[in-house]
C-alpha cells in the first residue's frame, strides 16, 4: 500500500462556515442587484451591440453569454438561503426515529458498509478500525460489513481479522449500486452508512447525525467529504529560496505582505470540496434538495426500500401496459382477458429488477431524485455541516480525470434520459436545484466560445461587438463588479478563484462527456484509483496548452498589427482581449501545472 498519507494522520478538518443573518441579507441584496444589472447587460448585447457585419462571430458569443447568465440565475437560486447550524440530540431507541414501531423500545441498529472492488485491503482495514471506534451516548447495535466486489481472499482475511462481516457476490451487476442492493438483502439495520474503500469515519459520526432522523420523514443525511491528504504546498518565499536563493526568498516575502499568503503546489487538482459541501450543498437544505453523494451518507433503510418498491411498481405497470398495447394491436381485441393480464404483470415483475440504489454510474444522485420525487411520503434530506469522516484525494491528473469524467458523464446521462425538470413529484425549488447541478455540466459548450473569442479578435481584428466603446464598458463593468461582490459575499470564507479557474479549464473533459452521452455511449463505472499513478500527464492537457499558446501568439500578432496600423484592430479592443485572454491562460495554467505536479519533500510541511 502506498502509505504517503500516514504523515497527515494528525490533520483535523476546518469547522463549518458560521451562519450570519446580516451577511445573508447582504448576499441576497447584492445577488439581486447583480442579476438585474446582468439582465440589463444581456438585453443591451442582443439589442444594441451585435456587430452586424460579423454575425457569425457576434451571435455565438451573445448566445454563450446568455447561457452563462442562465447558469448564474440557477447558481444564485442555489445559494439564496442558508440556515443556522443545529445539532439535534441523538435518539435513544428505535421508537425515537420510527414512532409506533412494534420493536420501538430496542436500541437502534446501524449497518456500516464499506464498498470495495480492487483497492488495497490494507487501506480498507484503516477504515474498519476507525469504524470500530465510533461512539454513541446510548446503547446501539453497530454492524460493520465489507462489500467486496473483487471476491478477494486477502480482503476476506482482513475482514475476519477485524471481526467484521464479509459480503461478496458472484457477479458485479450494477457495480456499487448492485453491491449495496445485495448487501441490503443480507442485513437488517434500521439505518445504514455508506463508505468507500478509503473512507475513515470519525467517532462522532453517529452521535452528531442520527438526531436528524428523529423526523420520521428524514430519508438520508449527507456529511461533508474531507480530503485530509491535500498537498499544502510551500510558502512562496520558501519555494523561491529553495530554487533561486535568498534574494528570491526576500522578494517572495515582500509579495506576500502585499497580496497575502501564497503557497506553491497547494491542492494542485482543486480537489478541496469545501465550496461544494459547505456552500452549494448546505444551501440546498432550505429547499429539501441536498442530494446524496455516496460516501459519508447515512440512510434510513425504510425510505430506501420503500422508494425502490414504488419505482419497481411503476416500472412493472409501464412494462405491462406496453405489452398490453402490443397484444391488443396484434389480436385486434379491445380488451385482454384478466388471466392473461395477470400473466403479463407477473412476467413484467419477473423481468424488472428491484433496485434500492439505481444501477447507474451516478447511483447516488439518481436515487436522490427518486426519493425526493416520492411526494406521497415526502421524504427529506439533510446536508450535515460538520465533517464526520476523511478520505483520500486524487493524487495525479489521470485519477482526477477518471473521477471527473464519471461525475460529468453520469450527471449528463441523467439529464438526457431522466431529466429531473420533468420528474413528477419534485417541488419547483427541487427542480431548480437539480437543474443547477446538471446545467453546470453543459458549461463547456459556451466556455469554449469564451476561450476562443479573444483569440479570434486578436488574430483578425474582427470584433463581435459594434465597438469597444464607452457604451460597451459602461454595460459590462458594472455587471462584472456587482457579480464579483455578490459571489464574494455568498461564498464568504471559501476562496473562489481556484474553483472558477478549474470550472473553465474543465472544458475538454466536459465536451467529451457531452459527446459520449449524445452518441448514446455508456458511461462506464471505473473505480477511482487510490494510489498515485506515475509519470507526467501533459497528453491530457493538450487542449489547454493550445489555448495558452494560441492566446499568446494572437496577443503578439495583435500588438504588431496595432503598431503597423494595417488591420481593423483598435487599441481598446487589443487591450481588452489581451486581458481577457490572460485571464483564460491563468485558468489553463492551473491544470497544466497539475499535469506536471509530483509530490516532493515539501509536501509534508505543516
N, C-alpha and C positions, 0 to 999 in steps of 0.2 A: 504493500500500500504506500502511495506517495503521501507521506505524513507532514508535508510542508506546513499545514495549518495548525500543527500542535503548538507552534510558537505563539499562536494567537488565542490560546485557550483562556487566558485571563481577561480578554476583552469583554466589555459589557455594552449592551445597546444603549443608545440615547433614549431619554424619556420621550413620550409622545408630545407633540406640539400642544402647548396650553391653549385652551379656549379663551377667546377675548370678545365680548359682546361689542365694545366700541370698534374694534378692528373689523368685525363682521359688517357693521353699518358702513364703515369707510369703504370696505371692499365692494359692497353692493352698490354704493353710490358711484364709485369710480368705474365699476364694470358697466353700469348703466350708461354713464357718460361715454365710455369707450365704444359701446355698441351703437349709440346714437351717432357719434362722430364717424364711426366706421360705415354706417349706413349712408350717411351724407357723402362720404368719400366714394363708396361703390356707385351710388347714384350718379355722381359727377363723372366718374370714369366712363360709365356707359352712355351718358347723355351729352358730354361736352369735351371729352379728352381723347377719343379714339382717333388715331391717325388714319384718315380715310384713304390715304394713298398707300397704306401698308396694312390692310385689314388682315392679311394672312398672319401678321405678327401681333397686331393690336388686339384682335378678338381673343386668341388663345390666352394672352396674358390677362385680359379682363375676366375671362372665364375662370382662370386659375385664382385670381384674387377673390372672385365671388365665392368659389368653392372653399377657399381658406376662411372667408368671413362666415360662411355657414358653419364650418367647424368651430370657429370662435364662439358662435351663439350656443352650440351644443356644449362646449367646454365651460362657458360661463354658467349655463344651466346646471352642469355637473357640480361646479364649485360653489353654487349660490349660497348654501347654508351649511354651517357646522352645528354641532350640538355639544353641550358641556360633557366632560368626561365623568362617567359614573360607573363605579364597580359595585355590582349588586352582591348581596350576601349569598354565599354558596348554599344550595339546597341540602337538606339533611337526609332526605329519603326520597323514594320514587314518587310518593304522593305529592311532593313539592313541585314536581315538574309535570306530573300526569295525574291531576285530580281524579278521584273515583276509580283509580286503577285497582283491580282486585288484590294485587300484591303491594299496595301502596306503602305499607309500613317497612318494607325491606330496604336495605341500602341500595344506592344506585350501582348499576353495573356498567362499566365502560370498557369497550374494546379499543385497544390502540394497535393500529395496523400499519406495519412497515412494508410498503410495496417495493420489491426489488426484482431485478432481472439479471444484469451481468455486473453489478457493482461489487467491489471488493468486500467479502464478508467481514473483514476486519473493520471496515468503515461502518457497516450496519451494526456491528457489535457495540460501537460507541453510542449509537442512538438507543439501543436496547438497554444499555447500562444506565443511561440518563433517564429513560422512561421508568426504570425501577426505582428511581429516586423521587418520583412525583409524590407530593404530599397533599393531604386533604384534611380539613378540620373535623370531618365526620367519618364514620365508618363507610367504606366504599370498596367495591369489588372491581379491581383493575386487572384486566386480562390483556396480555401483550402477545401479538401474533406477528410472525414473519410470513409475508405473502411472496413466495419465491417462484416467479415465472421462469426462472432459469433451471429449476429442478436440479440443484447442485448439492452434492453430498456434503461438501465443505460448509455450505450455508446451513444445512440441517444440523451438522455437528455444532456450529456456533449457537444455533437456537436452543439445542438441547443443553449445551454447557451453561447458557444463561438462564435456563429454566423457563423458557417461553414457548408458546405453541408454534409449530411449523406447519404451514399450509401450502400445498402446491397443487398443480392440476396437470392433466395430460396434454392440453393444448394452450395456445396463447390467444384464443379468440377474444377480441375486444380489447386486447392489451391491458393497460392498467384498469380500465373500467370493468373489463371482464374478470380480472383478478379480484377486484373488490366485490363484484357480484358473487363470485364463487366463495369468497370468504364469508360474506353475509349469510350464505346458505348454511354455513357451519358454525356460526356464532349467534349469540343472542343478547348482547349488551343493549341497554337502553339507549346509550349514546356511543358514538364511535369517533375516534380521532384518526385522521388520515395523515400518514407520514411518508415522505420519500426516503430513499435509502440513506441519504445524508442528513436527515432531519434529526436534530438534537433537542428534544423538548426540555424546557425548564421545569423545576419542581412546582412552580406556581400555576402551570397551565390550566389545571382543573379548578383550583381554588378561585382563580380570577375570572373564569369564563362561564362556569356552569350556572351562575346566578341568572344569566340571560334566559336560561331555559325554564325559569320559574313562570315565564309566559308560555302557556301551553301551545301557543302558535309559533314559537320560535323554532325554526327548522334547522338552521345552522349558524354557526359563528365562525368567522374567518379571523385569524390572528395575523399580524404583520410577519412577513418573511424577512429575516435579517441575515445578511451575509457577513459573517464575522471574520472572513479571511480577505476582505477587500484590501488591496495594496494601499498603504497610506502614503507611499512615495517619500521623497526627500524635500526638506525645505529648500527653496530656490538658492539661498546662499551656500548651503552645504553641497548641493549638486554642482554649482559653479566652482566651488573650491576644489572639489574632487577632480573636476575635469580641466579647469583652467588656472587654478591657483588663487592666492589670497586676494589679489586685486579684483578679480571677478566676483569673489565672495562679498567683498565690500560693496560692489555695485548692486549685487543681489539684495543685500540688506537694505540699501537705500531705496530700491524699487519697492520692497515690501512695506517700508514705512509709509510710502505714498498710497499704494493700492491695497495693502493688507497682505495677509499670509498667502504664499503661493507654494504648492507642493508639486514637484515634478514626478510624474508616474503614478499619481494617486488615482485609484479607480479607473484604469485606462479604458475599460469597456462600458463605463457609465452604467454599472450594474446596481448601484445603490437604489433600492426600491422605495426609499422613504417618500419620494414625491408621489408614487403610486398609492402606497398604503396610507400614509399619514395625511395626504391631501385628497387625492382623487377618490379612493375607495371610502375613506372615512366620511367624506361629504356626500356620499350616497345614502347614508343611513336615514336621513330625513324622508327620503322617498321610498324606503324599504327596497332598495335596488342594489345594495352591495352584493356582488356575486362571489361565488366560491372560487378560490384559486388553488385548490388541491391541498398541498402540504400545509400543515398547521391549522387545519379546519376541523371543527367539532360538529357532528351531525346527530340529529335525533333520528333514530332508526325508524320509528313510526312514520315520520314525514317522508323519508327517502322511499320506503316501501310503498306507502300509500300513493305517492306521486307516480311511482313506477307502475302500480296497478291501474291507475286512471289512464296513464299513457298507453299501457298494454291493451286495456279495454277499447280505447278509441281506435287503436290500430287494427284490432281484430274486427271491429264493426266496419271500418273503412275497407278492409280486405274482403269481408263477407259481402258488402254491398257491391263491390266491384265484380265479384264472382257472380252475384245475383243478376247483375246487369248483363253480363256475358251470356248467362244461361237463358234469360228471358228473350234476348235478341235472337239467339240461335234456335230456340224452340218455338218462338213466336207465341209464347204463353204470357198472359198478363201477370199472373201470379205464380209463385213457386209453392209447392206443397210444403206444409210445416215440417214434415220429417226431413225433406231434402234441405230446407233452410237450416234446420238444426245441424245436419251433417256438414253443411258449408261452414257454419260458425265453428264447429268442432275442428274442422280442417284448418281454418284460419287461426284458431287458438293454438293448434299444434305447430303451425308454421312460424307464427310470430314468436319473438324472444322477449321474455321479461327482463328488463334491464334497469335495475335500481340506479346505476350510473350509465348514461348513454354511451354506446360504443362509438366513440369519436375521439379524434386526436385532441380535441379540446373538451373532454368529457366534463370538466368542472363547470365551465360557464354554460355548456349545453344543459346540464342537469339543473343549474340555477334558473335558467329560463323556464324550464318545465315546471319547477316548483313555484316560482313567482307567479306563473300563469294559472295556478290552481286557485282560482277565485273562490271556489266553494269552501275550501279550507282556510284560505287567507294566510298561507304560510309566510313567516317573516324571516329576515336575515339580519345579521349584525356584523359590522366591522369593528372588532375589538381594537382599541387604540394601542395597547401595550404589547411589546414584543414578548412572546412566550416560548420561542424556540430559536435555534440558529441553524444555518445551512451553509453550504459551500457555493461560491460564485463561479461563473465561467472564468477560467484562467488562461484562455487563449482565444484568438478570434474565430477559430474553427468551431470550438464549442459554443461560443456566443452566437455564431451564425446558425448552427443547428437548432439552438433553443429559440431564437427569434423567428426563424422561418416557420417553426412548428406553431408558435403563437399566432403569427400573421396568417399563415395558410389555414389553420383551424378556424380562426375567427371569420375569415372571409368565406370559408365554406359554409359556415352557419348563416352568414349574411345572404349568400346567394340561394341556398336551398331551404333555409328555415328562418327567414327574415323575422326578427322579433318585432318589427314595426307592425306586422300583420298577425302576430301571435295573439289569439283570443285569450282573454283573461288578464292580460297585463294592464296596469293603470297607465294613464298618459305619462306621468313622471317616470315610471319604469321604462316605458318605450323610449323616452328621450335619453335616459341614462345608457341603455343598451345601444341606442343609435350613436351616441357619442363614442362609445368604445369601438364599434365596428366601422364607423365613418373615419376614424383616425387611421385605420389601415388602408384607406383609399388615398391618403395624402400623398404618397409617392407620385401619383399621376400628375398633380399640379405642382408638386415640389420640383419635378424635372423642368417644368416651364420656368420656375423661379431661378433655377440654376443655369439654364441655357440663355435666358433673356439678356443678361448683361453681356454675355459673350457675343451674341448676335449683334447687339448695338455697337460694341467696341470694334468688331471686325468690319461692319458695314456702314456704320453711321446712320442706319435706318432706325427711326425711333418708333416705339409702339404708342406714344402719346403725341398730340399735336405739337407740343414743345415742352422742354424742361424749363417752364416759365415760373413766374411768381405764383400764378394760379395753381400750378401743379404742386408746388411745395406748400402752399397755403392749405391745400386739402390733405396732403399726405402727412406732413409733420405733426399736426395736432392729433391725427389718428394714432400714429406711432407712439407719441409721448403719452397720451391718455391710456393706450393699451398697455404700455410698459409699466406705468404707475399702478394700474389695476392689477396686473399679474403679479407684480412685486408684493402688493398688499394681500392678494388672495392666497399666495403661496409663501407667505411670510414665515421665515425660519428654515426654508429649504432652498438652496441655491438653484436657480432655474436655467442658467445658460447652458450647462453641460447637457441637460435633458433636451433643450431646444436644438442644440447642435447635433445631437445623436438622432433626433427626430428627422432632421434634414438629410443627414448623411446615410440614413437607412434606405434611401430610395432604390438602389439596385435590388436589394433583398425583397423589398416591398413589391416592386414591379414583377419580380419572378413569382412571388406568391400569388399576385393578382392574375398573372398569365396562366399559372398552373390551374387555379380554380376555374377560370373561364374556359379552359380547354377540357375541363372535367377530369383532370388528373387527380388521383387520390393523394391526399396529404398523408404520407406515411408517418407512423409513430416511431420516432427514433429516440432512444434513451439518451438524455444529455450526459456526455462523458463527465465523470467525476475526478479524472486525473488530467494533468496537463499534457497537451499534445505538443510535440517538439517541432522546432523549425520556425521560420517566419512565414507570414501568410499574405504577402503582398499581392499574390494572384487573386485573392478575394476582394481586393480594393482597387482593381484596375479602373472601374468607372469613376471612383472618387479621385484617383490620381489624374485621370483625364480631365476632370473638371478643374483641378488646380492648374494643370499645365496650360489648358486652353484659355483659362481666365488670365493667367499671367502673360501669355503671348498676345492675347487680344488687347490687354491693357497697354502693353508696349507699342503695339501696332497703332492703337488709337491716339496715343500721345504723339507718335511720329506723324500721323495723319493730321492731327490738330496743328502741329508746327508747320507742316508744309501747306496746309490750307487747301488741299486738293479733294477733300471729301466733305460730305454734309455734316460731319461731327461738329458739335458745339462744346464750348468749354464746360458749361454746366452739365451737359449730357455725359461728357467723358468723366468728369469728377464724380458725378452721382453713380454712374455704372461701375467705375473702379471701386468705389466704397462698397457698393452692393456686392460686387464680385469678391472683394476682400473678405467680407463677412461670410460669403459662401465658402471661400477657401479655408477660413478658420474652422468652420464646421467640418469640412472634409479632412483637415489635418488631424483632428482628434482620432478618427477611426483609422487613418493611415498610420499614425503613431501606435495605435493599439495592435496593428498587424505586425509591427516590429518589436513590440514590448516583450521583454524577457525578465523574469524575476531575478533580482540581484541581491546582493548582501544588504543593501539599504532597505530592503523590503521589511525587515523586522524592526526598523527604527520606530520607536514609540514617541 
